[in-house]
Amino acid sequence: MQFFNKNHFYFFKLFAALQIRSSRPSSDEDEDNQYSDASDGNSSDETYSPSESERDSSESERDDEDDDITDDEDVIKDTDFPQIYTKKVTKSSTTKTGKKKKFDRRYDVKHFCPYCKKLVINFCQHISSKQHSTEPEMIQIHNAKKAAGNDTGKCKNQTRLITLFRNKSDNYHNCKVIKKKSGEMIIGRRLTKGPFSIKDYGPCPGCLEWLRLTMLRRHQQNCPSSTNVPLTIGDLMVQSNVISGRIECNPSTKMLAEVYPTMKSDHIGDVAKSDGLIVLLGNQWFIRNIGNPLMRRYYVSAIMRLCARLLIALRKMVIPSTGIRMEDYLVPAYFQHVARAALKVANQDDMDEENLRAPSSALKLSYDIKRLLDIKVGVAIKTGNKQMREEADDFLTLMKIEWSTKLERELLEERKAEKTRPMPLPSDVKTLAAFYKKESEEMDLKNSSYDNFKRAGLIALASLVVYNRHRPGGVQAMK
């Protein structure tokens, strides 16, 4: 009986070659000789060895298969959307093969590859493989290494470009996860324990790394794409929310249901509803006042109408007109026009330029214009429009240097000091308190008629207003 055939012989030959290769470190020449020896004769098919690109492709496929396998002990789920999760920092003293490790932390973080459209481990090694070497971003990173004259290791500029490219890819993935409300979120600093809420995180407007929103200001000191324009935490949060898609260009459903019906239907209201930046500002203010369902519609409507009045003044002032949208005027060339339009909205006196009939409007516009510029920066980053972002950053710099709210503040302080507030006489307070007490004692609680119920409600509300006279709006919120 014949126990071995030709195929068995080639199998044992390949097995012996692999054992020899694994027992000693092989150089590039040894590998070339080994492949050339294996390809001699008619046995090329049996001794086939995969190329580097194919090995990277197979590793990526294994990574993609592992994406769907998540252990509940290794992840932290979002408090509002359980389908959204993030990997936490885990520790293990041994490797997968059972060998003891020097450090117990597991380096299993994954990043999104924009070319393969999946999460991969060792992002830098993956994108540097041959299968992605012809991509424009990879060519730029490789040229940065050549320009530095470093052929052995990574240069500083190359590391910065890789970091920015990785953050940009992760931001694209995170935005998709938020839109689907399902998947793994990739954040810059992983957590060791919960709770985890995606509402507390957002991308940095500069490098697009996802961080806790309260840490964005501190991150600017070491941001790889930091600019010279100093931003407050409020500015950074607005730009981050626009980039992540939390503030949409279209009015939200709640804003359509609450703010638009409340807003007065006139020319100012039509301009406020039709301009994209003003609508974005309205969405942002609606989110900020989400906890005040009674008054948020009035706050948002007033802010949108004030910005619409500024836009109408700019359209009349700039001749020839540069456009009809607010973003067309928020450029450095029209900085003086925006400043004059803000004073016009504040009803500046023609005879006395230092007299403003509505100084609070100019003061509010100074903050709203900064918010509009932050939104414009966020839209520019999201769409990749570098010119729009440079214009908004330059305008913010001009506002910091030349825009001053000193006049408005001084006028408000003067009018506040000049305004007289007559104090009630003690005898009047005593008479009012006695009247409330008498009416309450004489009230017939057994009478369920409409007139008696209305009178009891009026007396109770009046007593509350007098008792809480510093915050009379609290009575309005009672249900």
C-alpha positions as CSV (number, residue, x, y, z in Angstrom):
1,M,0.0,0.0,0.0
2,Q,1.3,3.5,-0.9
3,F,1.2,5.7,2.2
4,F,2.8,8.8,0.7
5,N,2.2,10.5,-2.6
6,K,3.7,13.6,-4.3
7,N,1.4,16.1,-2.4
8,H,2.4,14.7,1.0
9,F,6.1,15.2,0.0
10,Y,5.6,18.8,-0.8
11,F,3.6,19.4,2.4
12,F,6.4,18.1,4.6
13,K,8.9,20.1,2.6
14,L,7.0,23.3,3.2
15,F,6.5,22.4,6.9
16,A,10.3,21.9,7.3
17,A,11.1,25.3,5.6
18,L,8.7,27.1,8.0
19,Q,10.3,25.5,11.0
20,I,13.8,26.6,9.9
21,R,12.5,30.1,9.2
22,S,10.9,30.5,12.6
23,S,13.9,29.2,14.5
24,R,16.3,32.0,13.4
25,P,15.9,35.7,12.4
26,S,15.8,36.1,8.6
27,S,17.2,39.0,6.7
28,D,15.8,40.4,3.5
29,E,18.3,38.4,1.4
30,D,17.3,35.1,3.2
31,E,13.7,35.8,2.5
32,D,14.4,36.4,-1.2
33,N,16.5,33.2,-1.5
34,Q,13.8,31.2,0.3
35,Y,11.1,32.4,-2.0
36,S,13.3,31.9,-5.0
37,D,14.1,28.3,-3.9
38,A,10.5,27.5,-3.3
39,S,9.5,28.8,-6.7
40,D,11.9,26.5,-8.7
41,G,10.5,23.7,-10.7
42,N,6.8,22.8,-10.9
43,S,6.0,23.3,-7.2
44,S,5.2,27.0,-7.2
45,D,1.5,26.5,-6.4
46,E,2.1,24.3,-3.4
47,T,4.8,26.6,-1.8
48,Y,3.0,29.9,-2.4
49,S,3.7,32.6,0.2
50,P,1.5,35.7,0.5
51,S,2.8,39.1,-0.3
52,E,3.0,41.9,2.3
53,S,-0.2,43.7,0.9
54,E,-2.1,40.4,1.1
55,R,-0.9,39.7,4.7
56,D,-2.1,43.3,5.7
57,S,-5.4,42.7,3.9
58,S,-5.9,39.4,5.8
59,E,-5.0,41.1,9.1
60,S,-7.5,43.9,8.3
61,E,-10.2,41.3,7.5
62,R,-9.6,39.6,10.9
63,D,-9.8,43.1,12.6
64,D,-13.1,43.7,10.8
65,E,-14.4,40.4,12.0
66,D,-13.5,41.2,15.6
67,D,-15.4,44.5,15.4
68,D,-18.7,42.8,15.9
69,I,-17.4,40.8,18.9
70,T,-17.7,43.0,22.0
71,D,-17.7,41.8,25.6
72,D,-19.9,43.7,27.9
73,E,-17.2,43.7,30.5
74,D,-14.7,45.5,28.2
75,V,-17.1,48.3,27.1
76,I,-19.0,51.1,28.7
77,K,-22.4,51.8,27.2
78,D,-24.0,55.2,26.8
79,T,-26.5,56.1,29.4
80,D,-29.1,57.4,26.9
81,F,-28.3,55.1,23.9
82,P,-27.3,51.6,25.0
83,Q,-26.4,50.7,21.4
84,I,-23.5,53.2,21.6
85,Y,-20.5,52.1,23.5
86,T,-16.8,52.8,24.0
87,K,-14.0,50.5,25.0
88,K,-12.6,51.0,28.4
89,V,-9.0,50.5,29.6
90,T,-8.5,46.8,30.4
91,K,-5.6,44.9,31.9
92,S,-4.1,41.5,31.4
93,S,-1.0,40.0,32.8
94,T,-0.6,37.4,29.9
95,T,-0.8,37.5,26.2
96,K,-3.3,35.6,24.1
97,T,-0.8,32.8,23.8
98,G,-0.3,32.6,27.6
99,K,3.1,34.4,27.8
100,K,3.7,36.7,30.7
101,K,3.7,40.4,29.8
102,K,6.0,43.1,31.2
103,F,3.1,45.5,31.5
104,D,-0.4,44.5,32.3
105,R,-2.3,47.1,30.1
106,R,-3.9,45.8,26.9
107,Y,-3.1,47.9,23.9
108,D,-6.2,47.0,21.9
109,V,-7.4,50.4,20.8
110,K,-8.8,50.6,17.2
111,H,-9.0,53.5,14.8
112,F,-11.1,54.0,11.6
113,C,-9.4,53.4,8.3
114,P,-11.1,55.7,5.7
115,Y,-9.9,53.5,2.8
116,C,-10.9,50.1,4.1
117,K,-14.0,51.6,5.8
118,K,-13.4,49.6,9.1
119,L,-11.7,49.7,12.4
120,V,-8.1,48.5,12.6
121,I,-5.4,47.9,15.2
122,N,-2.0,49.6,14.7
123,F,-3.4,52.4,12.6
124,C,0.0,53.9,11.7
125,Q,1.3,50.5,10.5
126,H,-1.9,49.8,8.6
127,I,-2.0,53.0,6.6
128,S,1.7,52.8,5.9
129,S,1.3,49.4,4.1
130,K,1.7,49.0,0.3
131,Q,-2.1,48.8,-0.3
132,H,-2.5,52.5,0.8
133,S,0.9,53.9,-0.3
134,T,-0.6,55.6,-3.4
135,E,-3.3,57.6,-1.5
136,P,-2.8,61.4,-1.5
137,E,-2.6,61.6,2.3
138,M,0.0,58.9,2.5
139,I,2.1,60.6,-0.2
140,Q,2.0,63.9,1.8
141,I,3.1,62.1,4.9
142,H,5.9,60.4,3.1
143,N,7.1,63.7,1.5
144,A,7.2,65.2,5.0
145,K,9.6,62.5,6.1
146,K,11.8,63.2,3.0
147,A,11.7,67.0,3.6
148,A,13.0,66.4,7.1
149,G,15.9,64.3,5.8
150,N,15.1,61.5,8.2
151,D,15.3,58.1,6.6
152,T,15.5,56.0,9.8
153,G,12.6,57.1,12.0
154,K,9.6,59.4,12.1
155,C,10.0,63.1,12.0
156,K,8.0,65.5,14.1
157,N,6.0,66.9,11.2
158,Q,5.2,63.4,10.0
159,T,3.9,62.3,13.4
160,R,1.7,65.4,13.5
161,L,0.3,64.7,10.1
162,I,-0.5,61.1,11.0
163,T,-2.2,62.3,14.2
164,L,-4.3,64.8,12.3
165,F,-5.3,62.2,9.7
166,R,-6.2,59.6,12.4
167,N,-8.3,62.1,14.3
168,K,-10.1,63.1,11.0
169,S,-10.9,59.5,10.3
170,D,-12.1,58.8,13.8
171,N,-14.3,61.9,13.7
172,Y,-15.9,60.7,10.4
173,H,-16.6,57.3,12.1
174,N,-18.0,58.9,15.3
175,C,-20.4,61.2,13.4
176,K,-21.8,58.1,11.6
177,V,-22.2,56.4,14.9
178,I,-24.1,59.3,16.4
179,K,-26.3,59.5,13.3
180,K,-27.1,55.7,13.5
181,K,-27.2,55.8,17.3
182,S,-25.4,52.5,17.3
183,G,-21.7,51.5,17.3
184,E,-18.4,52.1,19.0
185,M,-17.3,55.6,19.8
186,I,-13.5,56.4,19.6
187,I,-12.5,58.9,22.2
188,G,-9.1,60.4,22.8
189,R,-8.8,59.3,26.5
190,R,-10.5,56.0,27.3
191,L,-12.3,55.5,30.6
192,T,-11.6,53.0,33.3
193,K,-15.2,53.0,34.5
194,G,-18.6,54.5,33.8
195,P,-20.8,56.3,33.5
196,F,-20.4,57.3,29.8
197,S,-22.5,59.9,27.9
198,I,-21.8,60.9,24.4
199,K,-23.3,64.3,25.1
200,D,-20.3,65.1,27.2
201,Y,-17.8,64.6,24.3
202,G,-17.1,66.3,21.1
203,P,-14.3,66.9,18.5
204,C,-11.7,69.6,19.0
205,P,-12.2,72.3,16.3
206,G,-8.5,72.2,15.5
207,C,-7.4,68.5,15.3
208,L,-10.8,66.8,15.5
209,E,-9.8,64.5,18.4
210,W,-12.9,63.6,20.5
211,L,-12.5,64.8,24.0
212,R,-14.6,65.7,27.0
213,L,-16.1,69.1,26.2
214,T,-14.9,70.6,29.5
215,M,-11.3,69.7,28.6
216,L,-11.3,71.4,25.2
217,R,-9.8,74.6,26.6
218,R,-6.9,72.8,28.3
219,H,-6.3,70.7,25.2
220,Q,-5.6,73.9,23.1
221,Q,-2.2,74.2,24.7
222,N,-1.0,70.9,23.2
223,C,-3.3,70.7,20.1
224,P,-1.3,69.6,17.0
225,S,-3.4,72.0,14.9
226,S,-3.6,74.9,17.3
227,T,-4.1,78.4,16.0
228,N,-3.2,81.8,17.3
229,V,-6.8,82.8,17.9
230,P,-7.7,82.4,21.6
231,L,-11.1,80.8,22.1
232,T,-13.3,80.6,25.2
233,I,-14.8,77.3,26.3
234,G,-18.1,78.5,25.0
235,D,-16.7,79.2,21.5
236,L,-15.0,75.8,21.5
237,M,-18.2,74.0,22.5
238,V,-20.2,75.7,19.8
239,Q,-17.7,74.8,17.1
240,S,-17.5,71.3,18.4
241,N,-21.3,70.8,18.4
242,V,-21.5,72.1,14.8
243,I,-18.8,69.7,13.6
244,S,-20.4,66.7,15.4
245,G,-23.8,67.5,13.9
246,R,-25.5,68.3,17.1
247,I,-26.4,71.7,15.8
248,E,-28.0,71.2,12.4
249,C,-28.3,73.7,9.5
250,N,-32.1,73.1,9.4
251,P,-34.3,74.0,12.3
252,S,-34.9,71.1,14.8
253,T,-38.4,69.6,15.2
254,K,-38.9,71.2,18.6
255,M,-37.8,74.6,17.3
256,L,-40.3,74.3,14.4
257,A,-43.0,73.4,16.8
258,E,-42.3,76.0,19.5
259,V,-40.2,78.9,18.2
260,Y,-41.6,79.5,14.7
261,P,-45.2,79.8,15.7
262,T,-44.3,82.2,18.4
263,M,-42.2,84.4,16.2
264,K,-44.0,87.4,14.7
265,S,-44.7,86.9,11.0
266,D,-43.2,90.0,9.4
267,H,-40.1,90.9,7.2
268,I,-37.7,90.5,10.2
269,G,-39.2,87.1,11.0
270,D,-38.9,85.9,7.4
271,V,-35.2,86.9,7.2
272,A,-34.5,85.1,10.5
273,K,-36.1,81.9,9.3
274,S,-34.4,81.9,5.9
275,D,-30.8,82.6,6.8
276,G,-28.7,79.5,7.5
277,L,-26.4,80.9,10.2
278,I,-29.2,82.6,12.1
279,V,-31.1,79.3,12.1
280,L,-28.0,77.5,13.4
281,L,-27.7,80.1,16.2
282,G,-31.3,79.5,17.1
283,N,-30.7,75.8,17.3
284,Q,-27.7,76.4,19.6
285,W,-29.7,78.7,21.9
286,F,-32.6,76.3,22.0
287,I,-30.2,73.5,23.2
288,R,-28.8,75.8,25.8
289,N,-32.2,76.6,27.2
290,I,-33.6,73.0,26.9
291,G,-34.3,73.0,30.6
292,N,-36.6,76.0,30.5
293,P,-39.6,74.8,28.4
294,L,-41.7,77.8,29.4
295,M,-39.5,80.7,28.2
296,R,-37.1,79.1,25.7
297,R,-39.3,79.9,22.7
298,Y,-39.3,83.6,23.6
299,Y,-35.5,83.7,24.2
300,V,-34.7,82.0,20.9
301,S,-37.2,84.1,18.9
302,A,-35.8,87.4,20.4
303,I,-32.1,86.4,19.5
304,M,-33.0,85.3,16.0
305,R,-35.0,88.5,15.3
306,L,-32.1,90.7,16.7
307,C,-29.6,89.0,14.3
308,A,-32.1,89.4,11.4
309,R,-32.3,93.1,12.1
310,L,-28.5,93.3,11.9
311,L,-28.6,91.4,8.5
312,I,-31.3,93.8,7.2
313,A,-29.1,96.8,8.2
314,L,-26.1,95.3,6.5
315,R,-28.0,94.7,3.2
316,K,-29.0,98.4,3.2
317,M,-25.6,99.7,4.2
318,V,-23.3,97.7,1.8
319,I,-23.6,99.1,-1.7
320,P,-23.2,97.2,-4.0
321,S,-24.6,94.3,-2.0
322,T,-22.1,91.5,-1.4
323,G,-24.9,88.9,-0.9
324,I,-28.0,88.2,1.1
325,R,-26.7,85.7,3.7
326,M,-25.1,86.6,7.0
327,E,-22.0,84.5,6.3
328,D,-21.3,86.8,3.2
329,Y,-20.9,89.8,5.6
330,L,-18.9,88.1,8.3
331,V,-15.5,88.6,6.5
332,P,-12.7,91.0,7.5
333,A,-13.4,93.3,4.6
334,Y,-16.8,94.2,6.1
335,F,-15.8,94.5,9.7
336,Q,-16.5,98.2,9.9
337,H,-19.9,97.7,8.2
338,V,-20.9,95.1,10.8
339,A,-19.8,97.5,13.6
340,R,-21.9,100.4,12.2
341,A,-24.9,98.1,11.6
342,A,-24.8,97.0,15.2
343,L,-24.9,100.6,16.4
344,K,-27.7,101.3,14.0
345,V,-29.7,98.4,15.5
346,A,-29.0,99.9,18.9
347,N,-30.7,103.1,17.7
348,Q,-27.7,105.4,17.8
349,D,-28.7,109.1,18.0
350,D,-27.8,111.1,14.9
351,M,-27.0,114.2,16.9
352,D,-25.0,112.5,19.6
353,E,-23.0,109.4,18.6
354,E,-22.4,108.4,22.2
355,N,-26.1,108.1,22.9
356,L,-27.7,104.8,22.2
357,R,-31.4,104.4,22.8
358,A,-31.0,100.6,23.1
359,P,-27.5,99.9,24.4
360,S,-28.4,96.4,25.5
361,S,-29.1,95.4,21.8
362,A,-25.5,96.4,20.9
363,L,-24.2,94.5,23.9
364,K,-26.2,91.3,23.0
365,L,-25.1,91.6,19.3
366,S,-21.4,91.5,20.3
367,Y,-21.9,88.1,21.9
368,D,-24.2,86.8,19.1
369,I,-21.8,87.8,16.4
370,K,-19.1,85.8,18.1
371,R,-21.4,82.8,18.3
372,L,-22.2,83.2,14.6
373,L,-18.5,83.2,13.8
374,D,-18.0,80.1,15.9
375,I,-20.7,78.4,13.9
376,K,-19.2,79.5,10.7
377,V,-15.8,78.0,11.7
378,G,-17.6,74.8,12.6
379,V,-19.3,74.6,9.2
380,A,-16.0,75.4,7.4
381,I,-14.2,72.6,9.2
382,K,-17.1,70.2,8.5
383,T,-17.2,71.0,4.8
384,G,-13.4,71.4,4.4
385,N,-13.6,75.1,3.3
386,K,-10.2,76.5,4.4
387,Q,-11.0,80.0,3.0
388,M,-14.2,80.3,5.1
389,R,-12.4,79.2,8.2
390,E,-9.6,81.7,7.7
391,E,-12.1,84.5,7.2
392,A,-14.0,83.7,10.4
393,D,-10.7,83.4,12.4
394,D,-9.5,86.8,11.1
395,F,-12.9,88.4,11.9
396,L,-12.7,87.0,15.5
397,T,-9.2,88.4,15.8
398,L,-10.5,91.9,14.7
399,M,-13.3,91.7,17.2
400,K,-10.8,91.0,20.0
401,I,-8.6,93.9,19.0
402,E,-11.1,96.7,17.8
403,W,-14.5,95.7,19.1
404,S,-15.3,97.3,22.4
405,T,-18.5,97.2,24.5
406,K,-17.3,99.9,26.9
407,L,-19.8,102.5,25.5
408,E,-22.8,100.2,25.9
409,R,-21.8,99.1,29.4
410,E,-21.3,102.7,30.6
411,L,-24.6,103.8,29.2
412,L,-26.4,100.9,30.9
413,E,-24.7,101.7,34.2
414,E,-25.6,105.4,33.9
415,R,-29.3,104.7,33.2
416,K,-29.4,102.2,35.9
417,A,-28.1,104.7,38.4
418,E,-30.4,107.5,37.1
419,K,-33.5,105.3,37.3
420,T,-35.4,105.9,40.5
421,R,-37.1,103.1,42.3
422,P,-39.6,104.4,44.9
423,M,-39.8,102.3,48.0
424,P,-43.3,101.5,49.3
425,L,-44.3,103.1,52.6
426,P,-44.5,100.8,55.6
427,S,-48.1,101.7,56.1
428,D,-49.0,100.6,52.5
429,V,-47.2,97.2,53.0
430,K,-49.2,96.8,56.3
431,T,-52.5,97.6,54.6
432,L,-51.8,95.2,51.7
433,A,-50.8,92.3,54.1
434,A,-54.0,92.9,56.2
435,F,-56.1,92.8,53.0
436,Y,-54.7,89.5,51.9
437,K,-55.2,88.0,55.4
438,K,-58.8,89.2,55.6
439,E,-59.7,87.9,52.2
440,S,-58.1,84.5,52.9
441,E,-60.0,84.1,56.2
442,E,-63.3,85.1,54.6
443,M,-62.9,82.8,51.6
444,D,-65.6,80.1,51.6
445,L,-63.7,76.9,50.6
446,K,-66.9,74.9,50.4
447,N,-68.2,77.0,47.5
448,S,-67.1,75.4,44.3
449,S,-68.5,78.0,41.9
450,Y,-66.3,79.4,39.1
451,D,-66.2,83.0,40.5
452,N,-65.2,81.8,44.0
453,F,-62.4,79.6,42.5
454,K,-61.1,82.4,40.4
455,R,-61.0,84.8,43.3
456,A,-59.1,82.2,45.5
457,G,-56.6,81.7,42.7
458,L,-56.0,85.5,42.3
459,I,-55.4,85.9,46.1
460,A,-53.0,82.9,46.2
461,L,-51.0,84.1,43.2
462,A,-50.8,87.7,44.5
463,S,-49.6,86.5,47.9
464,L,-46.8,84.4,46.1
465,V,-45.7,87.4,44.0
466,V,-45.4,89.6,47.1
467,Y,-43.6,86.9,49.0
468,N,-41.2,86.1,46.1
469,R,-40.9,89.7,44.7
470,H,-37.3,89.2,43.6
471,R,-38.2,86.4,41.2
472,P,-41.8,87.0,40.0
473,G,-41.2,84.9,36.9
474,G,-41.3,81.8,39.2
475,V,-45.0,82.1,39.5
476,Q,-45.4,82.1,35.8
477,A,-43.7,78.7,35.6
478,M,-46.1,77.1,38.0
479,K,-48.5,74.5,36.7
